[in-house]
């Protein structure tokens, strides 16, 4: 690529119509000239060849991705991540912003991801290390997507919960428990004050626990709990499956009484989520299997914030994400970026309820609330409810008591003196945490 070729992939931001472009923020490490590498990155993900032989034309003007900002952050003695094919020479660590015309792929999630996360970006000459850190979408592009059907306000309206976080619980044991006792412990958790009892992300339409039977039993248990408490509840049924079965499983589960549905959107594909969003009559909630292989390496892959935005665009009303617990191996900064990606303005799309999760219980709720800084989040213990020594009812009650202590400005140990379920939780889970270290 010569100097004239390179210049065709650079532009001043003010020379572009912002409605026509996504702004892609990449970190990359390159050998050789960073400007040449950035031009290759633009070329490979858009107009790899911009004219026919012997024809005076240039498709880059309208269809080419263009560098609008390039910063060389530092020089490195070698690549920050090892690769199987050794490359020698000086390495430049760079941050680049690229304006990519969305007419190249349209409002289609598979085509969008092919352009910004595909062969072009990850096999660009001279760039062995690259990570997509963020994407900015113009409102005109976002308006072509449906986004969440219910959003945070719709979830709150459905549950009648307006003044606190929404409390989820992952029914445990998650794998191996037959549907009948599974429904019973969900019922007990609802009696204790849980808003949403959910299937684990690994429990879907199993032979020993089919969605049809499980959703009937849980649907009936939910309705019974609502009658006894006078409070609305959700049963969140997992319908993750082969894509050609998911509409059928949606209809079965909803007919049987599931009033929210769980989908592992990264394993089914976000296009499947969008398909369900157009069909669904109940909220869709996403889980994060497959996120770490894409995102965990700090300088390679795609930042989880981008994945969160894409899930919201696809139509998830709530997004479960790796949270603050040590087991999740996610920095506080990254968790909060994902929370913000659910709550920030994203064109005309509704907000999604962020649910940072992983090894939570009554004792972690104060810190999670403090870090998130808003009541607009979901709190999702598993064993913190269903492993409580007083059973799921006691576990759910301990979560509600923890919130009451927060609301009243009382420390958990002090509040626990008059609330047995919270006291038992503090004793049991603090002891467990001490032995796990």
N, C-alpha and C positions, 0 to 999 in steps of 0.2 A: 504494500500500500504506500503510494508516494504522497508528497506533501499536498498536492491538489486533491487527492482522494480523501485524505484525512480532514481537510478543511470542510468538506461537504457534510461531515458528521458533527460539526460544532455550530452552535447558534447562541445568540444572546436571548435570554428569556423574554425580553420585551418585544422581540421580533416574532414571537409565536402566539397564536391564539390559545389561551389557557383552557378554553372549553374543549379543545380537540386533543389534549395530551394528558396522559398519566405522567406523573413525576416519580421516577424510580431512583431510589437511594441505595447504591451498592458500595460495599467495601470490597476492594480486591488487592491482590498482590501480583505484581507482574515483573517479568524480565524485560529489559530494554526500555524504550521510551514510553512513559506513561500515556502521553497523548496518542501515540500509535495504538497502544493497548486499548484505550478507551474508545477510539474510533472502530477498532475491530469488534469491541463489545456491542456497539451500536449496529454495525453492519450485520453481524451474525444473527442478531435478534430481529432484524427488519429487512432491509434491502441489501442482501449479500452480493447481489449483482444488480446494478441500478440502470443498466441500459443494454440494449441488444447490440450485437457486434455490427459496426458500420452504421448505426442509427444515432443521430444527434438527439439524445434524450437523457433525462436524469430524474429517476423516480425518487431519489433521496429528498427532493424538495418537499414533496407531499407525503411520502410514505416512510422516509428514513427516520429512525430514532436519532436523537441529537444530544450531544453533551452540552449541558447548560452551566455546569460548574464542575471543576476538577481540582482536587487538592491532594498534593503529595504529602502525606502525614509524616512519614519518616522513611529512612533507608534501613533495611534489615540485612543481617549477614546471611540469612537463608530464609526459606519459607517457614511460616509459623506453624504449619501443619505438615507432617510428612506425607509424601505421595509416592506411589509405587514406581513411577517413572522419574528418576532423578533428573534435575535440571540445574545447570550451573550458571553463576553470574550474579550480578548485583540485583537485589530485590527491592522494589519500591512498594510501600504500603500506601494505598490511595483510597480516597473517598470521592465518588462521582455521583452527580445527579444527571439523570438522562430523561429527556422528554420523549415519550413514545406515543405516536398517534394511535388512538384507540380504534380508529377506523380499520386498522390492520386486522383486528380480531373481533371487534364488536362486543356486545354485552353477553358474552358466552364464557362461563368460567373455565371450561377445559381449554379453550383457545387463548384466553387471557394468560393462564398459567403456562401454556406452551410457549408463549412469547417471552414472558418475563422470568421464567424459571426453567426453561427448556434447554435444548441443545445449543441454541445460539448464545445464551448467557454462560453456560457452564463448560462450553468447549471453545470459547473464543481464543484465538491464537495469543500465546504469551501470558495468559491469565490462568494459572493452575489453581489459585485459591480465590474464591469469591463468595460473598454472602449478600443476599438481598435484605437490607435492613428496614426498609419502609417503602410504602407506596402511597402517594397522594392522588386521590381520584377527583376529577371535576364533578360538580353537582349534576351537570347535564348527562354524564355517563352513569352515575349512580341512579338517576331517575328511571333508567331502563331496567332496573332490578326491583324485585318485590321486597326483599329484605324481610325482617321479622314480621310475622302476621300479628302477634300480640304485643311483643316487647315487654318492657318492665311494667308499664302501666297496665297492660292487659293481664299480666300474671297477677299483679296486685288486686286488680278488680275481680279476677276469677277466684282468688283465695280470700278476699276481704281483708288483706293484710297491708297496712299503709304506714305503720309507725315503727318498723323494725326490719332487720334482715329477714329473708325467707329461709326457713330451716328445712334442709334436705336430710335424708338419712339413707345410706347404702345398706340395704338389707343383708345381714350376715347371719350365718354362713352364706357366702355368695354362690358357691358352687357345691352341689351335692345334696342340698336340702330339698326334699320333695315339695311340690306346690302347696300341699295342705298346711304343714307347719310353717312354711314360708309365709303364707297369708296370715297365719295367726300372729307371728311376731311383728309383721307389718301393722296389723290391727292394734297390737299393744302399743307400738310406737306412736300411732296416731292418737290413742287415748292419752298418752303422756304429753302431747302438745306438738308433735311433729307436723309440719305442713305437707311435706312431700316424701313419701317412701318410694325408693327407686330400686330397680334392678341394677345389679352390677354391670359394668360395661362388658364383662365376659359372659354374662348369662343372657342368652337370646332365645332362639327357638330350639331348645335342646330336646332330644328324644325323651329324656327323663323329666323334663319340665317344659312342655310345649307352651308356646305363647297363648294358644287358645284356652287351655285349661288354666294356666296361671293367671291370665288376665280376668277370667271369670271369677276365680276365687278371690283375687285381690280387689277386683271391682266390687264384689259383694261386701268384702271386708271394709273397704273404703266407705261405702254407703252406710254400713252399720255404724262405723265410727262417727260419721257425720251426724247420723240420727242421735247418737248418744251424747255427743259433745255440742251439737248445734253449730259446729264450725266446719267450713268447707276444707276438704283435703284433696291432694293429688296422689294418684298412683302413676308413677313414671315407668312405663313398660319399654323394655329394650327390643326394638324391631330390626336391629342391624342384621343384615342378611345379604344374599345375592340380590342385586338391584332389581331383577325381574320379579322378586317376591315381596318387595317392600310395600307396595301399595296394598297388596292382599293382606299382609300382616297388619298394616295400619288399620284397615277396615275391621279386621277380626278383633284387634285389641280395643279399639274405640267402641265397637258394638258391645263388647263384654264389660266395659266400665273403666278402661284405662283412659284417663283424661289428660295425659301428657305422654309424649313419646321420646325415648332416648335413641340417638343415632351416633355411631362412631363415624363421623363424617369424613375423616381422613382415610379410613379404610374402605368405605363405600364409594368415596368420591363426592366432592361437593356438588356436582351436578345432580346426583341422586337426592341430595338434601333439597336442592332447588325444586326438583320434580315433586317431592313430598310437600314442600311449602305451598305449591300451587293446588295441592289436593287436600291438605289437612284441614281438619275441623278443630284440632287441639294444638296446644303449644308443642314446639319441637325444641329439644334440649340436646346440645352436642357434648360429646366426651372426647378426650384427647389421645387415644391410642394412636401410635405412629408419629406423634409430634417430635419426640426426642431424636429419632434418626435423622429428621430433617434439620433440626435446629440446635442441638446441644453444643456442638463444636462452635466456639465463639466466633471464628472467622470464616466459617464455611456453611453453606446451605441457605437457609432462610430464617429470618428472625420470627419468633413466635408472634410478635405483634402483627406481622403481615398475615399469618395464618388466622389469627383472631379476626382481623378485618374481613378476610375472605369468608370465614364462617358466618359472620354477621350479614354480609352481602348475600350469601346463599340462603339465609332465612332462619337461622337459629334464634329463638326467642331468649334463650339462655345458653351460656357457654361455660362448661366446666373446664378448668385449666389447672396446670400445675401451680400449687400454692406455695405458702411460706415455710412449710415444714422442711426439716433437714433432708428427709427422704426424697424430696422432690428435686433436689439439686438445681434449684432455680433461684437466682438472686432476687432480693426484694425489689430492686429497680425493674427487673424484667417482669415480675408479677404485676407491678403497678402499671407498667406500660400496657400490659394486656387488659387490665381492669379499665384503664382509660380508653383503650380501643373499643371497648363495649359501650362506654358511656358518652364519648365525645360525639360532636355533631358529625354525621356522615351523610351529607346531602339530605334527601328527604326520608332516609331510612330510620325506622324506630331504633331505639336503644335495645341492647341485649343485656340481660342480667348476668353480670360476671360471678362465677362461682369458683374462687381459688380453693383448691382442695388438696388433701394429703395428710393423713394422720392427725386430724383435728378431733377435739373433744371440748367439753365445757371449759376447761382451763385455758385453751388457746383462743377462745372467742374474744376476750378483751383485746389482745394484741392484734388479731386480725382486723377487728373493727377500727382500732387506732390507726393501723397502717392504711387501710382502705379509705378511711376518712368520710364515709357516707353510709347510710343505711341501705343503699341500693346495691346489695350484693347477696349472694346465697352462701350459706354455711353448710358444709356437707361432711359430717362425721360418718364413719362406718362403725368400727368397733367402739368408738366413743359413745355410741348409743346402744348398739346390739351386743356389745361385750360388757356392758355395765353390770356390776354384781347384782343389782336389783332388777335386772331384765330390761327389755326395750322400753317399757313404760317409764321406768326409773331413769334410763339413759336419756330419753327425750325430755323428761322433766328437768334433768340437770342442765340441759342446754337452755331451756326457757328460764330457769332460775339464774343461770349465769347472765343472761341478758337483763333480767330484772335488776341484778346487782349493778351492772354497768349503768343502766338507766337511772338508778338511784344514787350513783356515785359511791357505792360501798364496795370494799374489797371482797374478793371471792371468799377468802377464809372467814371473814367476819359474817358475810351473808349466809355462809354454809352452817353457821352455828344453829340457825333456826330452820334449815332446809336440808333434810336428810339426804335426798338424792344427790345434791351438789356436794355435800360432805363426803359421801361414799365415793363419788367420782374423783374428788381431789385426792383422797387417800389411795384409791386403786390406781389411777393413771399416773400420779406423781411417782408412785412406787415402781410402776412399769417403766416409766421414762428413766428412772435412776438405774435400773438393771440393764436397760438397752444400751446405755452409753459405754 
